[in-house]
Amino acid sequence: MHYKQLLFTTALLSAMQASAQITVNVNTAQKGHEVSPELYGIFYEDINHAADGGLYAELVRNRSFEDNTKAAEHWATVGQSALQLTAKGLLNAKQHQALLVTFRQAGDGISNEGFWGIPVVQGRCYRLSFWAKGKLKGQLRAVLTDATGKHAFASASFAGKSFGNKWTRYEAELVADGNDSRGQLQFLADGKGQLTFDVVSLFPPAFRNRQNGLRPELAGMLYDLHPKFLRFPGGCFVEGQDSPDNAFRWERTIGPVEQREGHWNVNWGYRTTDGLGFDEYLQLAEDLHAKPLYVVNVGIWHGGYTPLDSIQPWIDETMNALEYANGPVTSKYGALRAKNGHPEPYNIQYLEIGNENNQPDQRQQSDHYYERFKLFRDAVLKKYPDMHIIGNVAAWGTDEPKWESKEQTELVDEHYYRSPAWFAEHFHHYDNYDRRGPKVYVGEYAVTQGFGQVGDLNAALGEAVFMMGMENNSDIVRMASYAPIFANVNETRWRPDMIQYDATRVLGTPSYYVQKMMADNVGTRTVSTTLTNPYQIAEAQQQVKPQVCRVGVGTWATQASFAQPSLSAGDGKVEQVGGKVDIRGTWQQANGIVSQQSASEGALRLNPQRTDGNEYTYHVRARKDGGAEGFLVVFNYVDPDNYCWLNIGGWGNTQNAIEQVVNGSKSQLVTAAGKVETGRWYDVDLHVKGDSIYASLDGKQLFATQLKPSTFAGLFQNATYDEATGEYIVKLVNTHSQATTARIALAGLHPTKARLIRLSAPKGTDENTLDTPTRIVPMTSTLSPDGDGVSLELPANSLNIVRIK
């Protein structure tokens, strides 16, 4: 922000503080359409160790020894013992490896580190089970220890004579007498022998005391959202990658855990036990009082597909899953459900046919989608005529996805991963949707550009504004769910995620609390409002380009080289600056070529010059050396929260774009299809003149566009009426960095009491952390109505929900 713009902003904010309050007029005389009773739900996908190491409460990592064919990952020797993976004499056909342990002397054993530590809590009772066979002198002790493995918190013993040539299941309870967040599970022998182990399991008390259950504090946070539905099991997890065997195949995920084969979650980089399987998903929905929404595979996975004329087995798999969930106990799969402990039907009412399988580019997990959709839909509705069917529309690359088929679908699933500014700008996104077409399910949405480190308040407020727009249009937007939910902070493949954790600690981001606040305060009918805002000023023609800035280069999850940079100023000057040039990444320089060699996201290197003026030209040669994407050319750089870049070969080497970051919030100014070749040098030219940007590649113009001011700052409002409680629910979001005051006026009414639920922080970039998980949480207070309304303060960076009786 240059000096003149700073003066303008300071004057504006001073005027805001000195002027009269804003007024929200609520039209109490006329109620609008019904607010969808299914509007807010949750979307679960096994990503970032959301299942194993997350929601699924199992504490032993690699419990069936299937994570690696060459080594027993996450297991270690104790003493002089020896470990060997074996495929001989296995427990059953679903298990492909077991662990043969040779105990050479007393005290030998094995240990498991869990998922970045086994949380040992004093007084907690742990349920241990394992399968074993072999010979052992003396006893085998199972021990919960501290991180060093030297201090025991609990133990159980198994007589050596109980082991034999046949596989036997052993159980015990371990009650800890101490605490350690990074404990271990050990098996120690009193004497010599050999035992083969498989399916070693350790469970803490689970949510609702379910067997094979869920981590209570994580499931409890889901319960506190009061979701109307649960969409599962994904996401890309539905499709899998490289092979159909890596997709979610429901029938392989039911029954005793030792009968579950597990599969590679290739999409997100680790193996899953499928301990959290079809039954557990359905049971979770039931425990949350949420309707299950099942997403099925249409014969497409990342990297391949079953030809259209051969997809009947996939349809059969879907019909069998529905019979398992909904069928009577007299049916084949209904009887299997009852055998597995749930005689009553789970009652799936919502079915999504495919996940993101309707992209314009058929090579992007898409092939004859509408034809596939028809075959699945017709088969399902023939047997389940009341099933709510959801179809796919384009999930990325457009802000206006369309259902472009004569085939009928009740709902379409739209996905939006954008910046806080985009969500605020799209407050009216659904105002002009065609009400004659399919209804909308916003199945995945979240701020993924400019969210801080783990998810800041700005991100949450942008989402809140968009959600208010969905409420206003819930005659067309019937359902919505934030995505994704979970991340183990020790291995995060996707950010942000609204619930994050390690072995012992949990945090909800501001986005989590926005989801909770909105779900708890929906109302039943919309009510129109008008806003009188004395601070409303038309956007002045303020230049966005910084007066003084730098240029540079960068990469995103790829390696690239750069050469022959040149920078010239049109009306100002270029001068050398000191300080750090390598901002992020692993950079090396030799023979006039600068190379970035890591797979870092957002690696950045600045030129050692800066420009001071209104116009400059920047040239550089660039070459992709390896990785998923192309390269970045940075310009208008002021600080890590304010800069622009030309993204060549972004989004998996499929698009070019100019992206702008303002106060940490990233948005796309312009995009176009494009890719680069590995090993080829390209000439990149950028000409900046005020807010006008001209970008060329090898002498051909890619973009001619303009910077735009941040449109995130604003005041947004909506209202609903709750017929059950007789309350008006007014929502107000202030994304300004300054506080103001507001008057909510209900014409013709005399409120008797009012309650305020507020989420705010001093700065929009503030976040919660595992060390400070309650830094930003909702606060509730009472307000005193007077006359026909109520007055309140509107802090900077805040969501305010007022319930007025």
N, C-alpha and C positions, 0 to 999 in steps of 0.2 A: 504494500500500500504506500503510494508516494505521498508527499507532504500535503498537496491540495486535497486529495481524497481523505486524508486523515482529518484535516480541518472540517471538511464537509460532514464526515461521520460523527465527529465530536459534537458539532453544532446540532445535528439531528438528535443525538441521544440526550443532549442537555434539554432540548425542546420537549422530548418525550417525558422526561422527569418533571418538567415544570408545568406541563399542560394538563388539561382535564383528563379524566379516566376514559377508557373505552367503554362502550355499552353493547351488550349482547341482548338483543330483543328476541324473546322466544314467542313464537306464534302459538299461543295456547288455545286459540279458537278452533284450530283445525289440525287434526292428527293426520299424518301421512301413511305410507304403506307399512305393512308388518315388517319388523326386523326379523331376518331369518333366524329361527331357533337353533339352527345348526351352524351358525356363522363361524365360531371359533373352535378349532380342534387342534390336534398335534400331528406332526409327521415324524415318524421314527425311521431312521436308516442306520445300519451298522457301518459307521464311519468314525474315524478317530478313536477306535476302540470303544465304541458306544455299547457293544454287547460284552464280549470277553474283555475284562479289564474295566468295565463300566457298569451298565445297568444290570447285566447278568452277574449274580453275586459270587460265582465261583472264584476262589482265591488262588488256586493252583494254575500256573501257566504251563501250557503244553502238557496237559494232564494225560493225554493218550499217546504222547511221544510221536505225533504225526507232523510237527511243525517243520522238521528237517529230516531228510533221508540219510544224512551223514553224521549228524551229531544230535545229542539229546539237549537241545537248546533250553536254557533257563534251569537246567539241572546241573549240579556239580557234585564232585566226590568229596567225601569226608574221610580223613585218615588215608589208608592205603587201599581203599576199595577201587574196583575197576568197573566201568560202565560200557555196555555194548548194546546197540540197537539190534533187535532180532526180528526176523519175519517167520520164525519157526514156531509151530504149535501155538498159534494165536488164539486169543479169547473167542473170536467169532469172525465171520466173513467181513464185517464192517470195519474191523481193526486191521491195519496194515503193518503196524510195528508195535513192539513192546520193548521194555528195557530190562536187560539181563544184568544183574548186579552181583559181583563177586566180592564177598566179605572175607578179607584175608586174616583179620585179627579182631579182637574185641574193640569196639569203638568205631569201627569202619561204618560208613553209611553213605547216604545221598542227601542232598538238600535242594529245595526249590525256592526260588526267590520271589515267586508270585509276579504280579503285575507292578513292577517297580516297588516291590516291598509288599509283604503280607501285614496288614494292619492288626496288631495285637492290642486288645483292649482289656483292661483289668475287669474281671467278673463276667466277661462275655463267654458264652458257651458255643464252641465250634463243633460242627458235625463232620467227622472224618470218615471217608470210605475209600477202599481201594481193592483191586483184584490182584491176587498173587498166587504163585505156585513155586515149588522147589524144595530145597532142603536147607535147614539151618540149625546149628547147635545153639542152645540157649534161647534167649528171647530177642524179639524185634521190638524196639521202642519207637513210637511216633512222638515227636517232640516239637512243640512250638518254641522257637528261640528268638533272641534279639538279633540285631543286624549282624553281629559278629559271629553268631552261631554258637557262642560259648555259654550264654545264660539261658536256662530253660524256664519258660513261663507255665508250661503244662505238658503232660505226657500221658501216654497210654501204652500198655505192653501187650504183646501177642506171643504166645508160647511157640517155640520153634517146632514143637511136635504137631502143631495145628496145620503146618504147611505140608503139602504133598504134591503128587504129580498132576493133580487136577486143579483147574482154576477155581478159586474160592473167593467170595466177597467178604471183606472184613470191615467192621464198623466200630467206631468209638466216639465218645464225646470228650472234648478237651476244654477245660475251663481255665482261662488265663488268670494268673495272679500278678500281672504287671502290664506295662504298656511299651510298645515300640511301633512306630509308623512304618518301619522297613524290616519287619521280622521275616523269619524263614520257617519252612516246614522241613523237618529232618526225619529220616528213618535210620536208626542206629542199631547195629547188631551186637549182642553180647559175645558172640563166638563166630567161628568160620562157617561158610556156606555160600550157596548161590540161590537167589530168588529172582524170579521174573515178575515185573510189575506192569500193570496197565490200569488206565482210567482211575488215576489217583485224584481224589476230590476232597476239598475242604470248603465248607459253607458256614458263614456266620448266620445269625438269625435273619430271615428274609422277610420281605414285605408281605404282610398278611399271613406270615408263617407258612407260605407256600413251599412245598418241596420243590427242589430245583428252581429256586425262586430268584427274586430281584433284590438288589441293594436298596435297603429301606429309604435312605435319605434321598437317593435319586428318584426312585419311584414316588416317594412322598412329594417331591417337587412337581412331578407330573400331576399328581392328584390335586395339588393346590391350584393348578391351572383350571380345574373343572372343565376339562375338554368335552366337547359334544361328540367328537369322533376321534378315532385313532387310525391314521393312514400308515400302512406297513406293507411289506418289509423294506420298501425304498421307492424311488431312488434307483441309482445305477446298480445297487445291490440286487435288484430284481433281475437285471439283465445279465450280470456277470461279464467276464472279459476273456477273450481268447478261445473259450470253449463253452458249450452249453452245460458242461459239468460244473462250471464255476458260477452258474446262475443259482438263484434260490429255487430249490426243488422241494416243495413242501413235504412230500411223503418221506423224504430222507431226514426230516427234522422232528419226527414224532416218536413216541415210545421211550423206553429206558435209554438213558444217555449212552450206555455202552453199546447200544444198537444204532447210534447216530454216527455216521461216517465223518461228518464235517466236510468243509470244502474250502478252497482257496478264495478268499475275498480279494481277487486280483485288482479290482477297481481301486481298492483303498489300501492294498499293500500288506496284508497279513492273512493268516489262516483263521477261520472261525470254527468253533466246535459245533455250532448249531445247537448248543445247549439251550439258547434262547431260540425256540423253534415255533412252528405254527401254533401248537397248543398254548405255548407261553404268551405269544402275541395276543391270541384270542382271550386268554385268561386275564391278561393285563387290561384289555379293553373293558372286560366285564368288571374288574376291580375298580377301574376308573369311572364306571358308569358312562362309558363312551361307546358309541356305535363303531364296530369294526369296519374299516374301509380297506379292502384287500386289492393290491395292485398285482396284476398277473402278467406273465411273460407271453408275448405274442410270437415267439420263435425268433427273437432278435437278441443278439448279445454284442458287446463292443468287439468289433473285429469279424463279425460273421452273422449268418442267419440261416434258418431253415427255409428252403424255397416255399413260396406261397402254396403250391399244390401238395405240399407234404406236411402241413402244420396240424393235421388232425390230432396227433399225439399231444400237442400242446393244449388243444381245446379239451381233450379228454382229461388232461391233468387239472385244468381249471374246474371242470365239472366234478371231478372226484373231490377236489378241495372244498367245493361248495357243499357237496353231499356230506363230507366229514363235518363241516361246520354247522350245517342247517338240517341235515337229514334225520329222520326218525331212527331210533335204535334198531328198528327192523331192517334198515337198509345196510348194505355192506360196509360203507364207510361210517355211517352213524353208529353201527355196532362197534367199530374200531374206536371211535371217539369215546363211547361208554366204557370200553375196556381200558382205555387210557385215563379214566377217572372223571369223565364229565358227561353223564347221561343226557342232561338237558342240552338242546341245541344252543350254539353260540349266537346264531341269528345274524349272519352277515347280510346287510341291506345295501351296501355300496360296493361297487366293483369298478375299478379302473382298468381299462384294457390297454396295457402297455405303459411304458414310462419314457417320455420324451422321444417317442418313436415316429413322430410326424414332422420331421424337419424338411424344408424345401430341398436341401441337398440329400439325396437318397443314400449317400455314402456315410452319413452321420447317424448311425443306428436307426436308419429308416429304410423300409422297403415295402411298397404296396400297402401302406398303412391302412387306407380306407377299406381295401378289400379284406385285409386281416380283421379289422374292426368288425365288419359286417358278419363274418363267419363266427367270431366269438359272441357278438351281441345276440345274433339269432339263436344260437345254441343255448345261451344262458336264459334269455327271455322265454324261450319255449318251455323250460322247466320251472323258471322262477320269474313269472310275469311282473312281479312287483319290484324286482331288483332295480336300483338306481344305477344307471350306466354312465360312466365318465369316459370321455374320449380325450386323446392327446391333440394339442395344437403346437405350433412351433414354440420351442422352449427357450431359445436364445436367438440373438441376431435381429430381433424386432421388438418394438413396443406395441405393436398392433397385431397380435396373432389372430388368425381367422380359421374357422371351421369351413373348409372349402369342399364340401361333399353334400350330395343329396341324401346321404344316409343320415338317419335320425339318431341324435344322442341327447340325453337329458342335460348333461353338464359337460363342459370342457375344462381342462386343467391348464391354467396359465402359470408361468414361472417368471419371477422377476428378481434378479440379483443386480442391484444398482447402488447409487450413492445416496447419502441423505438428501442432497438437493433434488435428485430425480424424484424421490418419493414425495417430497414436499411439493414439487412442481406438479405432480400428478394427483393432487388432492381431488381434482375433478375428472380423473381418468375415465370413470365409468358413467359419467353424467349423460353422455350421448350414445351409449351402447344401444344397439338394436334390440329392443325388448321382444322381438318376434323370433330371435334365434335361440340357440342353447343358452341355458343358464351358465354361470361361471363359478368354478372352484379355483381359487388362487392357492394352489397346492404347495408352492414353494415361493417364499419371498424373504428377503433380508438385505440389509445394507452390507455389501461386500467390498465397497470402495470407500476409503476414508473413514474407517471405523476405529482407528487407534490400534492398540495392541491386542486386546481380547474382545473389545466391543464397548464403545463409549456411549455417553448420553446423547450426543448428536445423532448417532445411528438410531438409537431407540426412538428419539423424537421424530425423525423422518418417517420411521415405520408407523408411529402413532398417527401422524397426519394421514398417511395412506390408508390406514385402518378406518379412520373416521370417514374418509371418502367411500370406503367399502360399505360401512354402515349406512351412509346416506343412500346408497344404491343397492341395498341388500335385496331388493326385488329381483335384481339380476345376479348379484354376487351372493350366492347362497352359502358358501363355505370358504374358509381360509385357514391356512396353517403355516406358521413360520418354519424355516428350515436353515440348517439342521439343528437338532437339539443339543447333542452331547459331544464332548471332547475330553479325552484324557490328556492333560497338559503335557505328559511325557512323550506323546507321539501324535501331533496334530497335523493332519493332512489337509484339512479344510478349515478356514477361519472366515468369520467368527462363528461361534456356537453359543447358544444362550445359556447352557448349563455346563460348567467346566469343573474338573475335579482331579485330585490325585488319590492315593490310597486312603487318606483319612479326611481330606478337606473337600468342601464343595462350595461353589459360588454360582449365583445367578447374575448374569450381566443386566444392565439396564433394560436391554431388549426383553429379557425374561420377565421383568417386573411390568413392563408395558403390556406384554401378553396377558399377564395375570389381571392387571387393572382393567384392561379393556374387556376381558372375558367376564369379569365379575360385575361389570356395569354396562351391560348391553342395552337393556330396555326391551320393550316389545313393539313399539311403534315409533317411526321417525317423526320428528317435529321440525319445521323449518325455523331458521334463525336469520337475523340480519346483524351485521356488525357496524357500529358507528365508531370509526377509528380516526381521531384527530391527528394521529401521527402518520397516517397513510400519505406517502409522497410518491409521486410517479418517479420511476427510475430516472435519475438524472443521467445525462450523457457523460458519465465519469469514465475516464480511460481506465482500463483494467491492467494494461501492461505496466509492470513496475519500471520506474525510472532507471534504477540500477539493478543489474541482474547478471547472471553467468550462464554459460552453456556447458554441455558435456555429453557423455555417452553412457549407455547402460545396457543391461540384459535382464531377462526374466526367465529363470529356470532353463538357461541355455548358456552356451559359451560363444564368444564372438571376439573379433579383432577389429581395430580401428586404426586408421592412418591418415596422414596429410590433412590434419585439421587446419582451418583458417577462419578467422573472425575479423570482419571489418564493420565499421560503424558508418551510417549514412549521415547523421546530423550531430553526432556526439563524439565520444572518444572511447578508445579501448585502452585499458591500463592493466598492468600486472598486479596481482594480489598475492599475498602470502597465505599461509595456512594449509589445511588439509585438502587434498584433491580426491583421494580415494575414500568415498563415503561408505560404500558397502561392497562386498564381493572380494575376490582374490585376483588382483591385478598385477600383471607383469609387463615390462617394457623392454624391447630389444629391437635394434635396427630400425628405429622410427615407427615401430608397430606396438600398440598397446593392446593387450589381450586380457579378457576376463575369463578365468578358467574354472570357476565353481558353478554349482547348480543353484545358486542363491536366487531368490525372488527379489526383484528390485535392486540388483547390484547397480552401483552408480559411481561414476568418476567425472569430476569437473575439470574443465580447462583452467589453467592458472591465469586467466584474464577475466575481466568483467567489462561490461559496456555501461556507459552513462549517456543516455539519450533516448530518442524516440524510435530509432530505426537501426537495424543491423542485419548483416548477412552471415550465415554460418555454413561452412562446407566441411564435409568429412567423408572419407571412404570407409565402408563397413563390410564385414564378412562374417557370416554365420559359420562357426566351426563345429558345432554339435548341439544336441539338446532338442527340446520340444518346440521352441519358438525361434524368432528371428533376432532383432536387435532394436535398441532404443536410442533416440537422439534427443537429448535433454536441452530445453531452452527456457528462458524467463525464470531461471532458478534464483530464488531469494533465500529460502531456507527449506528444511525437510517437509514443511507443511504447505509450501507455496511454490509451485513450479509447473511446467508443462513438459510433455514429451511426445515425440512422433514415434509411434509404435509400429514397426514394420514386421510383418509376419507374426502378429500376436494371436492369442486364442488358438494355440496349437498349430500355428503357422497357417492360419486360414483368413486373417483379416489384417488390414492396416487401419490405423486410427490416429487422431490427435486427441490426447487426454489432458485435462486441466485439473490441477489440485489447488483448491482454495481453502485455507485454514484446515488442512488435513482431509478435506472431502474431495474425492476424485469423481469427475464426470467425463463422459465422452462428448467431445464437440462434434466430431464427424467420423464416420467409419465407411469402409469399402472392402470388398473381397480382395485378398492379396496374399501372396506367399513368396518366400525367398528360397534360393537353392543353397545348399551347404557347400562351402568352399569357393563361392563366387564373390568377387568384389563388386560392390555397388557404390555409386556416387550419390550422396545425399546432400540436397541443398535446402536450406531454410531461409526465407526472407521474412523478417518481422518489421512491420511498419505500423506503429501504434497498436491497435487491437487486431489488425489484419495479419493473417498468417498465410504464407504461400510455401508449400512443400513440394519438392520434386525428387524423383528417383531416376537416375540415369538420364537426366535431361527432360523427363516427361512429368508434367504436373500431376501430382496425386491429389492435393487438396488446396482449395482457396477458401478460407473460412475466417471467422472472427471469434476472439475471446468473448466471454460473457461474464458479467458480474455474478457473484454468488447470489442465487435466488432462494437460499435456504432460510435467511432471516425473515420472519413474518409472524403473524398472529392468525391462528386457525381455530375454528369453532364448529361444533355441531351439537344437536340435542336429540334425545329420545324420551319417550314416556314409558314408565314401567306400570302396566295395568295391574300387576299383582300387589304392588306396594303403594300405588298412587303417587309416585315420585317423578319429577322431571330430572333427567340426568343430562347435565350440560358439561361438555368436554372443551377445554381450552388449552391450546399448545402455544407457548411463547418460545420461539427459537431465536429471538433477539438475545444479545449479550447484556441487555439492560432490563431491569424490572419495570413494571408499570402497574396500574390498578385497573380493575374492571368492575362494572355493575351489570349483573344479570337481572333483566326486567321481564317479569311474567305478567303481561297485560291482563287486567281484570281479575287477577288472583292475589291472595294475601298469604304468602308462605308462612308456615308456623315454625319450621325448623329446617336446618340444612347441615349437611356433612361434606367435608372436603377430603379427598384423597389426592395426594400430591407426590410427584417424583421430580426432583430437581437436584442441581449441584451448582457450585460456583462457576464452573466452566463446562462448556459442552463437550470438551475433550476428556473430562474426568471419567474414570472407570473404576469398577470393582476389581479386586485381586484376591488370590487365595489368602494372603495375609490380611487384607482389609475387605472381607466379602460383603460387609454391610455399609460400605461408604455411601452407596446410592441405593436406597430402598424406599418404598412408599411410606408416607407419613399421613396419618389421619387426624383430623381436628374438626371441631364444630364451628359453625358460623351462625351469626345472629341476623335473621332476616329483618327487614324493616320495609313497611309500605308494600309495594308490589314486587319486591325482589331482594337481592342480597349483594353485598359488595365484598370484594376480596382483593388481596395483593396477587399479582402475577409475577413471580420471580423470573429472572432470566433463566433460560434453558430449562423449561419446566412443562410437564403435563399436569393439568389440574382437572380433576373430575369432581363436580359438585352435584350432590343428590339433594333435591329440594322437595320437601313434603308440602 
